[in-house]
Amino acid sequence: MSRSYRHTSICGLASAASEKDDKRRWHRRFRQQNRQRVRQGTEPLSLAAVSDPWLMAKDGKQWFDGTQHPRLLWK
């Protein structure tokens, strides 16, 4: 791991390290609602119906210049 570094110069915008918890919560809600809809005999929902990317902890990603900020390329 001594040579572990980021190959693409892109990083997230926010204080959250990842969106893992948000994705877990939304996929759990998506599966639960679709299970109920299948039992009732109605059409399943799409993931967009239960999730909203604007409510996630991170606000997206941003490219940066790796030559000017080499420290950001470290993992």
Residue pairs with C-beta under 8 A, 6 or more apart in sequence:
4 74
4 75
5 73
5 74
5 75
6 72
6 73
6 74
6 75
9 63
9 64
9 65
9 66
9 72
9 73
10 61
10 62
10 63
10 64
11 61
11 62
11 64
11 72
12 18
12 58
12 59
12 60
12 61
12 62
13 58
13 59
13 60
13 61
13 62
14 57
14 58
14 59
16 57
16 58
18 57
18 58
19 56
19 57
19 58
21 57
22 55
22 56
22 57
26 47
26 50
26 51
27 47
29 50
29 51
30 45
30 47
30 50
30 51
33 45
33 50
34 44
34 45
37 43
37 44
37 45
38 44
64 72
66 72
66 73
